[in-house]
Amino acid sequence: MPTRLKRPSLRNKLAIAAVLIAFQGYLGFHLIEGNFGITSQDKFSNQVIELRQEREELGEKIKIAQNRNSLLTADRLDPDLLTQRARELLGWGHPNDVIVPTEFN
């Protein structure tokens, strides 16, 4: 008994081709615009540069704070810094003092 194979219809071929082309378009879009796409890599690179600059600025602030902290240790106590800090915390000053408020973050 011979078997006849039915040829796929043109409509089925076109439907499969359209689905595959749409899938390729989806992948292509996400290659360029996706979370890890080409444009996102540029954004990540810019973020890395900004964060490195911020790290350097924070490193400088840390060095300044460590230096000021080391001046307050018992073996290296700086009397001028101690009196300045005490006056600042207590809000006291001499009548001839010029008080300039500063903020340290």
Number of C-alpha atoms within 10 A of each C-alpha: 3 4 5 6 6 6 6 8 8 9 9 10 10 11 11 12 12 12 11 12 12 12 12 12 12 11 13 13 12 14 15 14 14 14 11 12 14 13 13 15 15 11 10 12 11 12 12 12 11 11 12 12 12 12 12 11 11 12 12 12 14 12 11 12 14 12 11 13 11 14 16 16 10 8 8 9 13 14 11 9 13 13 12 13 13 13 13 13 9 9 9 12 14 8 6 6 8 8 11 5 6 6 4 5 5
